[in-house]
Amino acid sequence: MPEAPPTSLTPAPVSRLAVFRNAFLSGALLLAPLVVTIWAISAIVDAVGGTFRPIYHDHLPESLQRIPFFWDLVATGAVVLLITALGYLSNYVFGKYFLSIGERAIQRIPGIGAVYHSVKQIVATFGTQNRHLFNKVVLIEYPRRGCWTLGFLTNRGQGEAQQRIGPDTWTVFVPTTPNPTSGFLLMLPRAEVTELEMSVGDGMKMIISGGAVMPPHAAKEQASGQLPP
């Protein structure tokens, strides 16, 4: 049986036309996003700035009228700034006005107004703007020995009251449940304050829910039968 002729593993040479075609397609793919972006910007500037060109064109010096695209670009920027200013006024001026009207209407509804007022106080107290007031979630024995409660460490500083009590006294805020906008301000020795790993947000959820919402770490400890020290 005759042997098959050996096959050549050397690839066939690529023609110059194929090399030119591949290079052209690669360059076109690189330039396409830039060309599309420039075209879109030019179309927007021509549509917006060109619309207002008759208003200011006659007031420009003749030497400056030779660069219409620049002035169309300036006019487009001015229109964008005006629209942004209008949106700002709508959100922060008119929006607050209509929001205040809506709040007054809700607060006049029996039952719903009280709930709305309580929720608003909770959001204002524990919102992102005031959350930095609470440094850490802590555990203290309150109101008696053997009875533990959650609190928020508000200050480690030593003011006049803390110095009169004793050295290394921490300030802790103990909120009430389920309305944490009220509570008790306690000044305790550092040794009587146990710092927890849970975040301030998890501590807020646990207090507001009356303990029904358990942070993941606390739920894991409860499942394994571990108790806090």
Backbone bond lengths (Angstrom), bond angles and torsions (degrees), N, CA, C in turn:
res aa  C-N    CA-C-N  psi(-1)  N-CA   C-N-CA  omega(-1)  CA-C   N-CA-C  phi
1 M - - - 1.470 - - 1.514 108.37 -
2 P 1.316 117.81 121.96 1.482 120.08 -176.06 1.508 111.22 -66.98
3 E 1.345 115.91 143.24 1.462 121.50 178.83 1.526 111.04 -74.61
4 A 1.341 115.12 147.65 1.476 120.05 178.16 1.505 109.25 -74.53
5 P 1.312 117.01 140.13 1.473 119.45 179.37 1.515 110.67 -61.56
6 P 1.326 118.59 142.13 1.473 121.50 -179.66 1.524 111.09 -62.80
7 T 1.332 113.22 138.46 1.469 119.01 179.46 1.515 110.01 -88.67
8 S 1.294 117.22 146.00 1.466 122.47 -179.57 1.520 109.94 -91.61
9 L 1.376 116.38 129.92 1.452 121.56 179.28 1.511 112.25 -90.96
10 T 1.278 119.78 -1.27 1.459 122.95 -179.79 1.518 109.97 -76.25
11 P 1.361 118.55 122.32 1.468 119.79 -178.46 1.518 111.53 -66.10
12 A 1.320 113.94 151.27 1.455 118.86 179.57 1.511 110.12 -67.99
13 P 1.288 119.30 140.98 1.472 121.50 -179.18 1.522 111.32 -63.90
14 V 1.361 114.72 140.45 1.456 120.75 179.46 1.519 108.62 -85.07
15 S 1.318 114.75 136.72 1.458 118.54 -177.98 1.512 111.13 -72.48
16 R 1.297 118.09 156.78 1.465 122.54 178.53 1.521 111.41 -62.87
17 L 1.317 116.47 -32.78 1.464 119.46 178.36 1.528 110.99 -64.73
18 A 1.353 116.89 -39.83 1.464 120.03 178.77 1.528 111.03 -67.31
19 V 1.333 116.33 -39.55 1.468 119.33 177.51 1.517 110.86 -62.82
20 F 1.324 117.27 -43.48 1.459 121.69 178.49 1.527 111.18 -62.86
21 R 1.332 116.88 -41.42 1.464 121.02 -179.98 1.533 111.47 -64.23
22 N 1.338 116.64 -44.98 1.466 119.98 -179.92 1.520 111.62 -64.24
23 A 1.337 116.31 -40.57 1.463 119.23 179.30 1.523 111.03 -66.62
24 F 1.316 116.99 -38.93 1.467 120.19 178.95 1.525 111.03 -65.22
25 L 1.331 117.77 -42.78 1.466 120.47 179.65 1.534 110.95 -65.34
26 S 1.332 117.30 -38.29 1.460 120.09 178.45 1.523 111.07 -64.29
27 G 1.339 116.72 -43.37 1.465 120.14 177.68 1.511 112.50 -65.16
28 A 1.333 116.60 -38.03 1.465 120.14 179.23 1.525 111.20 -66.21
29 L 1.334 116.86 -39.07 1.463 119.99 178.51 1.526 111.47 -66.73
30 L 1.326 117.32 -33.21 1.454 120.27 177.88 1.528 111.88 -71.95
31 L 1.327 117.42 -36.41 1.461 121.31 -176.67 1.523 113.16 -85.89
32 A 1.328 117.87 -18.94 1.461 120.38 -174.97 1.530 112.75 -58.11
33 P 1.360 120.60 -48.57 1.476 118.08 178.68 1.517 113.43 -60.36
34 L 1.350 117.15 -38.79 1.456 120.27 179.70 1.520 111.24 -66.11
35 V 1.320 116.43 -42.43 1.472 120.21 -179.88 1.519 110.71 -64.99
36 V 1.329 117.28 -43.09 1.465 120.80 179.81 1.524 110.63 -63.96
37 T 1.349 117.44 -40.35 1.460 120.98 179.14 1.517 111.20 -63.78
38 I 1.343 116.33 -46.48 1.469 120.14 179.45 1.521 110.59 -62.66
39 W 1.328 116.38 -40.35 1.468 119.32 179.70 1.526 110.90 -64.83
40 A 1.339 117.56 -41.97 1.460 120.70 -179.13 1.528 110.78 -65.01
41 I 1.348 116.75 -43.38 1.465 119.91 179.02 1.518 110.76 -63.91
42 S 1.325 116.51 -43.06 1.463 120.02 179.13 1.527 111.33 -62.32
43 A 1.330 116.40 -40.14 1.466 119.53 179.83 1.529 110.79 -65.86
44 I 1.342 117.03 -40.60 1.461 119.95 179.49 1.514 110.91 -66.62
45 V 1.336 116.22 -44.45 1.464 119.97 179.95 1.522 110.98 -63.33
46 D 1.331 115.93 -41.29 1.470 118.95 -179.95 1.522 111.46 -67.96
47 A 1.347 116.96 -36.16 1.462 119.79 -178.98 1.519 111.70 -73.12
48 V 1.351 117.47 -41.37 1.459 120.66 -177.30 1.518 111.23 -85.05
49 G 1.340 115.18 -56.86 1.465 118.21 -179.11 1.507 113.06 -65.46
50 G 1.339 117.04 -35.98 1.458 119.44 178.86 1.511 112.68 -65.95
51 T 1.328 116.86 -28.05 1.457 120.08 177.76 1.519 112.05 -66.17
52 F 1.344 116.45 -37.89 1.460 120.89 -178.68 1.532 112.94 -92.95
53 R 1.324 117.78 0.66 1.473 120.31 -177.53 1.525 112.68 -60.59
54 P 1.338 120.63 -41.27 1.475 118.42 179.76 1.526 113.62 -61.80
55 I 1.343 118.53 -20.35 1.454 120.68 -177.10 1.531 110.75 -74.38
56 Y 1.346 116.20 -41.63 1.468 118.94 -173.76 1.529 113.47 -109.25
57 H 1.320 118.33 -10.16 1.460 119.80 -172.84 1.519 112.10 -62.85
58 D 1.324 118.03 -42.66 1.464 120.71 -177.09 1.522 112.68 -71.58
59 H 1.325 117.63 -17.66 1.463 120.73 -179.38 1.530 112.78 -89.57
60 L 1.316 118.06 -5.82 1.458 121.33 179.20 1.523 110.35 -86.15
61 P 1.332 117.23 149.35 1.481 119.54 173.28 1.519 110.87 -61.71
62 E 1.294 116.13 153.67 1.468 120.33 -176.44 1.524 111.79 -60.62
63 S 1.333 116.55 -34.77 1.468 119.65 -179.48 1.528 111.58 -66.53
64 L 1.335 117.36 -29.30 1.465 120.69 -179.15 1.516 112.94 -88.03
65 Q 1.324 117.25 -13.01 1.454 119.74 178.98 1.526 112.64 -74.09
66 R 1.340 116.85 -9.27 1.462 120.55 -178.12 1.530 113.04 -79.03
67 I 1.294 117.41 -8.10 1.469 120.57 179.64 1.539 108.79 -120.17
68 P 1.315 117.65 68.11 1.472 119.61 -175.00 1.525 112.95 -64.63
69 F 1.352 117.73 -32.08 1.469 118.54 -177.12 1.528 110.89 -64.24
70 F 1.340 116.66 -37.26 1.464 119.43 179.86 1.519 110.49 -62.17
71 W 1.339 117.61 -44.51 1.463 120.68 -178.52 1.523 111.65 -71.75
72 D 1.348 116.20 -31.52 1.463 118.41 173.11 1.532 110.59 -64.48
73 L 1.339 116.12 -37.56 1.459 120.09 177.98 1.530 110.86 -66.16
74 V 1.324 116.96 -40.89 1.465 120.74 177.21 1.528 110.60 -63.69
75 A 1.327 116.25 -43.31 1.464 119.99 179.34 1.523 110.98 -63.98
76 T 1.328 117.73 -39.23 1.467 121.13 177.25 1.526 110.98 -62.80
77 G 1.346 116.88 -43.49 1.457 120.24 177.06 1.516 112.14 -61.63
78 A 1.344 116.39 -39.82 1.465 119.60 178.49 1.523 111.25 -64.43
79 V 1.336 116.77 -39.91 1.474 120.05 178.33 1.524 110.75 -64.65
80 V 1.339 116.81 -41.40 1.469 120.38 178.48 1.526 110.70 -62.20
81 L 1.333 117.40 -42.12 1.465 120.71 178.54 1.528 111.65 -64.92
82 L 1.324 117.25 -39.64 1.457 120.19 178.80 1.528 111.52 -65.46
83 I 1.335 116.39 -41.27 1.466 119.72 178.49 1.531 110.26 -65.10
84 T 1.339 116.55 -39.81 1.465 120.14 177.89 1.522 111.44 -64.07
85 A 1.347 116.33 -41.78 1.463 119.67 178.00 1.518 111.25 -63.93
86 L 1.333 116.71 -38.90 1.463 119.85 177.58 1.527 111.01 -63.58
87 G 1.351 116.71 -42.18 1.453 119.79 177.44 1.519 112.31 -64.65
88 Y 1.330 116.30 -37.42 1.469 120.10 177.49 1.525 110.48 -63.20
89 L 1.323 116.80 -46.11 1.462 119.90 178.68 1.520 111.27 -63.27
90 S 1.339 116.04 -37.50 1.457 119.41 -179.45 1.524 111.41 -65.42
91 N 1.349 116.64 -38.66 1.465 120.14 -176.60 1.517 112.57 -77.87
92 Y 1.329 116.36 -40.85 1.462 120.04 -169.56 1.534 113.92 -102.99
93 V 1.303 118.44 -11.97 1.459 120.84 179.08 1.525 109.89 -113.54
94 F 1.341 115.14 -66.68 1.458 118.68 179.72 1.523 111.33 -65.95
95 G 1.359 116.41 -36.50 1.455 119.42 179.48 1.516 112.15 -61.86
96 K 1.333 117.20 -44.65 1.464 120.28 178.29 1.521 111.32 -64.98
97 Y 1.337 116.49 -36.28 1.472 119.76 -179.73 1.522 110.54 -63.42
98 F 1.336 116.83 -50.86 1.470 119.42 -179.26 1.524 111.10 -69.08
99 L 1.353 117.93 -31.81 1.459 120.14 177.33 1.527 111.31 -65.25
100 S 1.333 116.69 -40.35 1.464 119.49 178.50 1.523 111.18 -65.11
101 I 1.335 117.04 -37.93 1.473 120.11 176.99 1.529 110.01 -62.83
102 G 1.340 116.72 -44.22 1.456 120.35 179.45 1.521 112.36 -64.62
103 E 1.347 117.24 -38.75 1.466 119.92 178.52 1.522 111.20 -64.47
104 R 1.329 117.04 -42.42 1.464 119.32 178.82 1.527 111.47 -63.08
105 A 1.327 116.24 -36.59 1.472 119.24 179.27 1.521 111.17 -68.54
106 I 1.351 117.13 -38.70 1.463 119.87 -179.90 1.520 111.26 -69.51
107 Q 1.340 116.83 -40.15 1.459 120.16 -178.07 1.523 112.75 -67.14
108 R 1.327 118.44 -18.82 1.464 121.11 178.12 1.526 112.51 -83.05
109 I 1.337 117.73 -9.43 1.459 120.29 179.58 1.529 108.30 -80.61
110 P 1.332 118.62 124.62 1.484 120.60 -178.80 1.528 111.29 -59.67
111 G 1.311 116.36 134.93 1.463 121.73 178.38 1.506 112.13 84.45
112 I 1.327 117.80 -56.81 1.463 122.05 -178.38 1.522 110.57 -67.60
113 G 1.330 116.41 -36.11 1.464 119.52 -179.76 1.516 112.11 -62.60
114 A 1.340 117.88 -40.05 1.466 120.64 179.52 1.520 111.13 -66.61
115 V 1.337 116.68 -41.21 1.462 120.33 178.76 1.529 110.34 -64.99
116 Y 1.320 116.65 -43.54 1.457 120.86 179.79 1.531 110.82 -62.12
117 H 1.334 116.85 -41.65 1.458 120.77 -179.80 1.528 110.89 -64.66
118 S 1.339 117.92 -39.90 1.464 121.29 179.48 1.527 110.96 -66.56
119 V 1.337 116.43 -44.54 1.468 119.99 179.44 1.526 110.74 -63.77
120 K 1.318 116.75 -39.34 1.461 120.09 178.92 1.522 110.89 -63.57
121 Q 1.342 117.72 -39.41 1.455 120.56 177.10 1.520 111.41 -64.43
122 I 1.325 116.38 -39.60 1.462 119.63 179.18 1.521 110.76 -63.88
123 V 1.338 116.11 -44.78 1.467 119.90 -179.90 1.518 111.04 -64.37
124 A 1.343 116.83 -40.17 1.465 120.14 179.85 1.523 111.87 -67.41
125 T 1.333 116.06 -34.63 1.462 119.29 -177.97 1.514 111.86 -77.65
126 F 1.331 116.76 -41.89 1.453 120.53 -174.95 1.518 112.05 -110.50
127 G 1.322 118.00 24.44 1.443 121.38 177.33 1.516 111.45 -74.81
128 T 1.334 115.20 176.98 1.465 119.99 -177.65 1.511 111.91 -65.38
129 Q 1.342 118.60 -26.66 1.449 119.92 -178.69 1.518 111.75 -73.51
130 N 1.355 118.03 -30.60 1.461 121.13 -177.74 1.513 113.08 -106.87
131 R 1.330 118.42 -1.75 1.452 119.89 -176.82 1.523 111.59 -66.49
132 H 1.336 118.16 -26.36 1.459 119.97 179.83 1.526 111.75 -66.92
133 L 1.349 118.15 -13.44 1.460 120.09 177.89 1.527 110.94 -67.80
134 F 1.341 117.30 -27.33 1.449 121.09 -179.39 1.524 108.12 -99.32
135 N 1.324 116.22 113.77 1.460 120.48 -175.32 1.516 112.44 -79.40
136 K 1.337 117.24 -39.54 1.453 120.23 -172.20 1.518 109.58 -159.61
137 V 1.337 115.34 154.27 1.459 120.92 173.80 1.529 108.03 -86.54
138 V 1.319 116.45 131.76 1.461 120.74 -177.79 1.515 109.70 -128.39
139 L 1.312 114.54 164.99 1.464 122.42 179.10 1.527 107.47 -123.12
140 I 1.342 115.81 127.90 1.460 120.50 -179.13 1.522 109.36 -134.15
141 E 1.322 116.35 159.77 1.457 121.82 174.54 1.522 108.25 -87.88
142 Y 1.352 114.35 106.55 1.465 120.08 -176.82 1.521 108.03 -155.66
143 P 1.312 120.88 138.06 1.475 128.67 5.20 1.519 114.60 -88.92
144 R 1.367 118.59 5.08 1.460 120.25 179.21 1.519 107.71 -148.81
145 R 1.305 116.37 170.18 1.444 122.01 177.90 1.530 110.25 -65.10
146 G 1.312 115.65 136.26 1.457 120.99 -179.03 1.508 114.23 87.11
147 C 1.336 118.10 -4.95 1.473 123.04 177.67 1.520 107.57 -113.33
148 W 1.321 116.25 114.87 1.463 121.44 -174.13 1.527 110.45 -101.16
149 T 1.320 115.72 146.44 1.465 121.35 178.43 1.518 109.67 -145.08
150 L 1.329 114.75 154.90 1.468 120.77 178.09 1.524 110.24 -85.68
151 G 1.309 115.29 146.21 1.452 121.65 175.54 1.515 109.87 -147.97
152 F 1.317 115.23 173.93 1.459 121.26 179.06 1.529 109.11 -118.51
153 L 1.321 114.88 126.52 1.461 119.85 176.95 1.525 108.20 -73.33
154 T 1.308 117.09 117.35 1.462 121.15 -177.31 1.521 113.46 -101.01
155 N 1.328 117.04 -25.92 1.467 117.91 -177.15 1.526 109.46 -162.04
156 R 1.333 114.56 138.19 1.466 120.95 171.23 1.527 111.43 -103.52
157 G 1.341 116.37 -0.58 1.454 120.80 -177.37 1.516 112.71 -67.47
158 Q 1.320 115.51 156.58 1.461 122.20 -178.74 1.521 109.24 -110.27
159 G 1.355 115.68 90.90 1.455 120.89 176.20 1.520 110.72 -86.44
160 E 1.309 115.13 -166.86 1.461 119.85 -177.84 1.526 111.41 -62.58
161 A 1.349 116.18 -46.36 1.467 119.44 -178.87 1.518 110.80 -62.68
162 Q 1.336 117.55 -43.37 1.455 120.21 -178.66 1.525 111.80 -66.27
163 Q 1.329 117.49 -38.23 1.451 120.15 179.97 1.528 111.89 -67.75
164 R 1.316 116.54 -32.57 1.467 119.02 178.81 1.532 110.74 -72.86
165 I 1.326 116.99 -31.57 1.462 119.90 178.84 1.526 110.14 -70.84
166 G 1.318 116.26 -46.04 1.451 120.48 -177.72 1.509 110.43 158.15
167 P 1.313 118.04 166.15 1.463 121.16 -178.76 1.528 111.84 -68.92
168 D 1.313 114.88 150.82 1.463 122.21 176.59 1.521 111.36 57.35
169 T 1.346 115.72 56.65 1.464 121.91 176.91 1.521 109.37 -105.77
170 W 1.336 116.55 131.69 1.461 121.73 -179.31 1.522 109.83 -106.29
171 T 1.358 114.75 152.12 1.463 121.50 178.96 1.526 109.20 -103.30
172 V 1.324 116.61 126.75 1.462 122.52 -175.07 1.522 108.29 -128.19
173 F 1.343 115.74 134.87 1.459 122.42 174.50 1.517 108.54 -102.37
174 V 1.326 116.51 122.82 1.469 122.40 179.17 1.523 107.56 -107.72
175 P 1.345 119.05 105.82 1.471 120.96 -179.16 1.522 111.43 -79.75
176 T 1.325 114.89 159.88 1.464 121.17 175.61 1.520 109.96 -89.36
177 T 1.329 115.92 162.99 1.461 122.59 -178.98 1.520 109.29 -119.70
178 P 1.341 120.79 136.56 1.465 127.66 3.15 1.531 114.12 -92.52
179 N 1.332 117.27 3.14 1.463 121.03 -178.83 1.530 108.64 -103.02
180 P 1.333 117.74 96.94 1.464 119.80 -174.29 1.520 114.33 -81.55
181 T 1.333 117.81 7.48 1.466 118.29 178.68 1.517 112.13 -73.87
182 S 1.328 117.32 -16.52 1.460 120.99 173.94 1.522 108.66 -114.88
183 G 1.325 116.57 161.33 1.447 119.50 -178.60 1.510 111.01 175.07
184 F 1.321 114.78 -158.70 1.455 121.48 -176.14 1.523 109.27 -128.23
185 L 1.314 116.06 139.68 1.460 122.38 176.43 1.518 107.87 -100.51
186 L 1.329 116.57 116.63 1.455 122.70 -176.83 1.523 109.84 -116.78
187 M 1.313 116.64 142.54 1.462 123.36 173.38 1.518 107.53 -117.75
188 L 1.354 115.65 112.25 1.454 121.78 -170.66 1.522 110.61 -123.83
189 P 1.302 117.29 152.23 1.465 119.66 172.22 1.524 110.94 -62.69
190 R 1.287 115.56 147.33 1.467 120.76 -178.28 1.526 111.32 -55.19
191 A 1.322 118.33 -36.22 1.465 121.40 -176.94 1.518 112.38 -66.84
192 E 1.343 119.15 -19.46 1.453 121.83 -178.15 1.526 112.86 -96.89
193 V 1.328 116.82 6.35 1.469 122.09 -179.41 1.523 108.62 -112.62
194 T 1.323 116.98 122.22 1.464 122.52 178.66 1.527 108.92 -105.24
195 E 1.320 117.07 116.74 1.467 121.59 179.96 1.522 110.13 -78.49
196 L 1.323 116.42 138.30 1.455 123.01 179.58 1.520 110.56 -107.30
197 E 1.345 115.78 160.78 1.456 121.22 179.68 1.518 112.61 -86.97
198 M 1.322 118.96 -17.06 1.466 120.96 -176.77 1.528 110.59 -65.04
199 S 1.315 115.03 151.15 1.457 120.24 -179.77 1.528 110.77 -75.55
200 V 1.337 115.58 164.53 1.460 120.35 178.06 1.527 110.69 -61.73
201 G 1.351 116.29 -37.73 1.470 119.45 178.73 1.521 112.59 -62.96
202 D 1.351 116.57 -42.04 1.461 119.26 178.09 1.528 111.05 -65.92
203 G 1.336 116.64 -37.39 1.454 119.34 177.32 1.514 112.26 -63.42
204 M 1.348 116.85 -39.36 1.464 121.02 177.94 1.528 110.74 -63.29
205 K 1.364 116.31 -44.15 1.465 120.04 -179.40 1.529 110.36 -61.80
206 M 1.324 116.18 -40.92 1.459 119.69 -177.88 1.523 111.27 -66.34
207 I 1.332 117.18 -39.99 1.464 120.88 -178.52 1.525 110.42 -71.49
208 I 1.328 117.82 -46.28 1.463 121.02 -177.70 1.528 111.30 -63.83
209 S 1.347 116.59 -36.07 1.468 119.97 -179.18 1.515 112.79 -82.63
210 G 1.327 117.93 0.12 1.456 119.67 -177.95 1.513 113.30 69.12
211 G 1.328 117.45 25.78 1.456 121.58 -179.76 1.507 113.96 91.20
212 A 1.340 118.44 -2.56 1.465 120.39 -179.63 1.525 111.38 -70.84
213 V 1.336 117.63 -33.46 1.463 122.14 176.96 1.517 107.61 -94.04
214 M 1.340 116.29 113.31 1.450 121.75 -177.06 1.524 109.41 -106.04
215 P 1.325 119.05 126.13 1.470 120.42 176.88 1.515 111.19 -58.43
216 P 1.323 119.06 152.02 1.475 121.66 -175.22 1.519 113.20 -56.37
217 H 1.318 118.02 -43.06 1.456 120.58 -178.31 1.521 110.96 -63.96
218 A 1.354 117.22 -43.67 1.454 120.89 178.74 1.525 110.91 -64.90
219 A 1.337 117.50 -39.25 1.457 120.34 178.54 1.522 110.71 -64.03
220 K 1.351 117.87 -36.28 1.453 121.54 179.32 1.519 110.55 -67.01
221 E 1.343 117.67 -41.19 1.450 121.42 178.49 1.530 110.77 -64.70
222 Q 1.345 116.03 -39.10 1.457 119.51 -179.44 1.517 110.59 -66.39
223 A 1.340 117.13 -39.08 1.450 120.71 -179.68 1.520 111.54 -66.83
224 S 1.331 117.87 -33.25 1.461 121.15 -178.29 1.520 112.26 -86.88
225 G 1.357 117.23 -2.07 1.444 120.33 177.04 1.503 114.45 83.38
226 Q 1.363 119.50 13.03 1.456 122.31 179.63 1.508 109.47 -87.72
227 L 1.305 117.57 142.55 1.438 123.46 177.76 1.508 108.91 -115.49
228 P 1.348 118.21 153.30 1.456 120.34 178.51 1.503 110.35 -64.82
229 P 1.376 116.55 150.72 1.455 118.69 -179.15 1.507 110.51 -65.74
